[in-house]
Amino acid sequence: MFKIPKFIFAASMTVFLSPLAALASPPVQESDFWRAEVEAGNLPPAAERIPDVPLQVDLASRGRTAGVQGGTLNTMITRSKDIRQMVVYGYTRLIGYDADYELRPDLLMSFENQDNRRFILNLRPGHRWSNGDPFTSDDFEYWWKDVANNELLNPTGPPDFLRVEGELPVVSFPDPQTVIYEWTKPNPNFLQSLAQARPPFIFRPAEFLKKYHIKYADPDELAFEVNDARVKSWAALHNKRDNMYKFDNHELPTLQPWINATSGKKIRHLFVRNPYYHRIDENGVQLPYIDVVEMEIVSGGLVAAKSNAGEADLQARGLGFRDIAILRKGEADGSNYETYLWGTGTASQIAIYPNLNVNDDTWRNVLRDVRVRRALSLAINRDSINKALYFKLAKPGAMTVLEPSPFFDPELRRAWADWDPDQANELLDAAGLDQKDRYGIRKLPDGRPMELVIETAGERQEVENALQIITDDWREIGVKLIMRPLDRDILRNRVFSGTSMASVWYGWDNGLPRPYTSPAYLAPTDQVFLAWPKWGQFHQTGGEAGEAPDLPEAQRLMQLVKNWEVATSDAERTAAWTEMLKIHADQVYGIGILAGAPQPVVVNKSLRNVPVKGIWAWDPGAHFGIHRPDEFFFEGGDG
């Protein structure tokens, strides 16, 4: 058995209860993985490790079967920092999405929402961190008072999602199991922020971190720790130890289903079952079912080949549509896996973003003319791209939300997306771009040829292949496309600074919004939307950087976000969403190419409870997270 690290032991008011919260829990079974430590007196019995009111999962209601504990699951990542995916996949949140994308209590036993102004968070009595320390409101109070509002640890103060028009909440901690957040104005974004793929973590393991905080630690011991860690201050040491999302401090207690059992940077990282995890099945078996997750760091180009060789029990990250052929070949050759084809949650698999804030004045004026953006979209033969790259399995169309969203409208997917080069030519002529050089390339108002440079991150072959097809399409309307692959960080910096004319990336991360989903990403609120980086900067910095939106449609989007924020009903929120989506469809801020290209998911044939059909989405969804990998198990318990 794997050697266990020693640290492991050391609207109107709406009330939401955890699933099966009212049912009596079955007798809890001891884990074979931890049995020796229990018998040696190093660990309490399982019945004493789980909360007084554990979360009992209802597997049968979702077509799943109760499993058995055991086994090691092998998976791969391509960068050492991607061990943080264990926090994403583990998807242990105060509140999380269920399979229908509805918000449910998870770590919380229940929560109350009073008109989106007052939120009461009720913790599970008896819940403990992975090292056995109690998980109580003290951990929330420590974060709020001693971390989030400490200028040395957090110079910018509490995160933006806790600010409502600049106002921070009043936070109180009336008893060990209760935390209350309260604003004078509605904060409808609060709950779904807690359910994100990258959660905000409004709590910290207080008992562990206090020994690194100047307010609580012995001065001499703290000075020794600072010197030993070779950092400049206690604050730097505290921040180094406090890596809830990075998951790279193996000593930091966690609430995730698996805990990091590997120190430092290694080629292989082991994550072992959390002995204090809060979820059980109907038979009293503590989750996760799988004992150990082993993550191997490999070159990105090897993920498909190693999956083909049967070296992964569960793999989607690092795989793309182009890899399906080699994966199917591995199946045919007898490798012990199946390849599932899941849907994707991004609004568009490939999207081109004309930069409306580009520094070049001539190009800025050209790209701000909606006729030009519509013409560029109409000139793309999306069916040809779908046939050539995706074997007609994707869905050609403009960028909009996906079918599972209640806001999906097929007319918005068709908006300015039918292949019509004649109409595209007419629009460009009407925009004053009717002069051409001897090669048939249109001339800009200043006489330069209309050579549109589209910059890419150079990470996806299908993007470059699609742009090659679009190059020919646009040549037919007198526009020359020049593709420029760059490093991802360089690309983003060039877009943010206004250097790039246009860029290509995925569509909106969240193509599955609900009425409770903030539509802020459809408005100029953030520089990461590559069509308006400087407008986003203006909002993010309170006007200290960037430029104020100066087009009426963009200004309307900002107003609609405010309408959503103060809405008191789903009907009002839906109205804001609907108008914003129509504005995007009409204005073509992002030129979507197609959506829904299948995501290959490699699954060991012995692995159970993995959905054959699922959605691979970052947020909402946390990739595997929403599908609850803690419920996956190996037939017979051996992986």
Buried (B, 14 or more C-beta within 10 A) or exposed (E): EEEBBEBBBEBEEEEBBBBBBEEEBBEBBBBEBBBEBBEEEEBBEBEEBBBEBBBBBEBEEBEBEBBBBBBBBBBBBBEBEBBBBBBBBBBBBBBBBEBEBEBBBBBBBBBBBBEBBBBBBBBBBBBBBBBBBBBBBBBBBBBBEBBBBBEEBBEEEBEEBBBBEEEBBEBBBEEBBBBBBBBEEBBBBBBBBBBBBEBBBBBBBBBBBBBBBBEBBEEEEBEEBBEEEEBEEBBBBBBBBBBBEEBBBBBBBBBBBBBBBBEEEEEEBBBBBBBBBBBBBBEBBBBBBBBBBBBBBBEEEBBBBBBBEBBBBBBBBBBBBBBBEBBBEBBEEEBEBBBBBBBBBBBBBBBBBBBBBBEBEEBBBBBBBBBBBBBBBBBBBBEBBBBBBBEEBBBBBBBBBBEBBEBBBEEBBBBBBBBBBEBBBBBBBEBBBEEEBEEEBBBBEEEEBBBBBBBBBBBBEBBBBBBEBBBEBBBEBBBBBEBBEBEEEEBBBBBBBBBBBBBBBBBBBBBBBBBBBBBBBBBBBBBBBBBBBBBBBBBBEEEEEBBEBEBEEBBBBBEBBEBBBEBEEEEBBBBBBBBBBBBBBBBBBBBBBBBBBBBBBBBBEBBBBBBEEBBBBBBBBBBBBBBBBBBBBBBEBEB
